[in-house]
């Protein structure tokens, strides 16, 4: 098999280890142009998360929930609410076990319970 040498012509003259005055001038030109031109890319704006409950005042039981929260205090009320939600989830889980529903159906029932709680005002 015969090999032939291919000659490539490049504008590069010299070695990688040395720099010439032209190279330094080009580097200075590139650095100065980079610092002068700025691309106007700003940070993307992101809406702040709402800390307020969107269900406030909606639903049949919302007024009772709001008054109870004001009397008991937010911290204690949220603890009680968490316990009630956990107990309700356990009841749903036991029901699903008794009828032979799988985990996906159980999760769907828990989501349905949450939506119903929102509509009725329990999550106000």
C-alpha positions in Angstrom: 0.0 0.0 0.0 1.5 3.3 -1.0 1.1 6.4 1.1 1.4 9.9 -0.2 2.2 12.9 1.9 -0.3 15.6 1.7 0.9 19.1 2.1 -1.5 21.6 3.8 -0.9 25.2 3.6 -1.8 27.2 6.7 -1.4 30.9 7.5 0.3 29.8 10.8 4.0 30.5 10.8 6.2 29.8 13.8 5.8 27.5 16.7 3.4 27.2 19.5 6.0 28.1 22.1 6.8 31.6 20.8 4.6 34.6 20.3 5.1 37.4 18.0 4.2 41.0 18.3 1.3 40.5 15.9 -0.1 37.7 18.1 0.1 40.0 21.2 -1.6 42.8 19.3 -4.4 40.5 18.2 -4.8 39.2 21.7 -5.1 42.8 23.1 -7.6 43.6 20.4 -9.7 40.6 21.2 -9.6 41.3 24.9 -10.5 45.0 24.5 -13.4 44.2 22.1 -14.7 41.6 24.4 -14.8 44.0 27.3 -16.4 46.8 25.3 -19.2 44.8 23.8 -21.7 43.4 26.2 -24.6 41.2 25.3 -27.8 42.4 26.9 -29.0 39.2 28.3 -30.8 39.6 31.6 -31.8 37.1 34.2 -35.2 35.5 33.4 -37.9 36.9 35.5 -39.7 34.4 37.8 -42.8 35.0 39.6 -42.6 34.9 43.4 -44.3 31.9 45.0 -47.6 32.8 46.6 -47.5 32.1 50.4 -51.2 32.8 50.7 -53.8 30.1 50.4 -55.7 30.4 47.1 -58.7 28.7 48.7 -59.1 31.4 51.4 -62.8 32.1 51.8 -64.0 29.6 49.2 -66.2 26.6 50.0 -68.9 25.7 52.4 -66.6 25.0 55.4 -64.1 27.8 54.8 -65.5 30.3 57.4 -65.4 27.6 60.1 -61.9 26.6 59.2 -60.7 30.3 59.2 -62.3 31.0 62.6 -60.8 27.8 64.1 -57.4 28.7 62.7 -57.6 32.2 64.3 -58.7 30.8 67.7 -56.2 27.8 67.9 -53.3 29.5 66.2 -51.7 28.7 62.8 -49.0 26.4 64.1 -51.3 24.2 66.2 -54.0 24.3 63.5 -51.5 23.1 60.9 -50.5 20.3 63.2 -54.1 19.2 63.7 -54.8 19.5 60.0 -51.8 17.3 59.2 -52.9 14.7 61.6 -56.4 14.7 60.1 -55.1 14.4 56.6 -52.8 11.5 57.6 -55.7 9.7 59.3 -57.9 10.2 56.3 -55.2 8.9 54.0 -54.9 5.8 56.2 -58.7 5.3 56.0 -58.5 5.5 52.2 -55.5 3.0 52.2 -57.4 0.5 54.4 -60.5 0.9 52.2 -58.4 0.2 49.1 -56.9 -2.9 50.7 -60.3 -4.2 51.6 -61.6 -3.9 48.1 -58.4 -5.0 46.4 -57.5 -1.7 44.7 -53.9 -1.2 43.6 -51.6 1.6 44.5 -52.4 3.7 41.5 -56.1 3.6 42.3 -55.4 4.5 45.9 -53.3 7.5 44.9 -56.1 8.6 42.6 -58.6 8.4 45.5 -56.2 10.4 47.7 -56.0 13.1 45.0 -59.8 13.1 44.7 -60.1 13.6 48.5 -57.7 16.6 48.3 -59.6 18.2 45.4 -62.9 17.7 47.3 -61.3 19.2 50.5 -60.3 22.2 48.5 -63.8 22.7 47.0 -65.5 22.3 50.4 -63.2 24.7 52.1 -61.3 22.4 54.4 -58.0 23.6 53.0 -58.8 27.3 53.4 
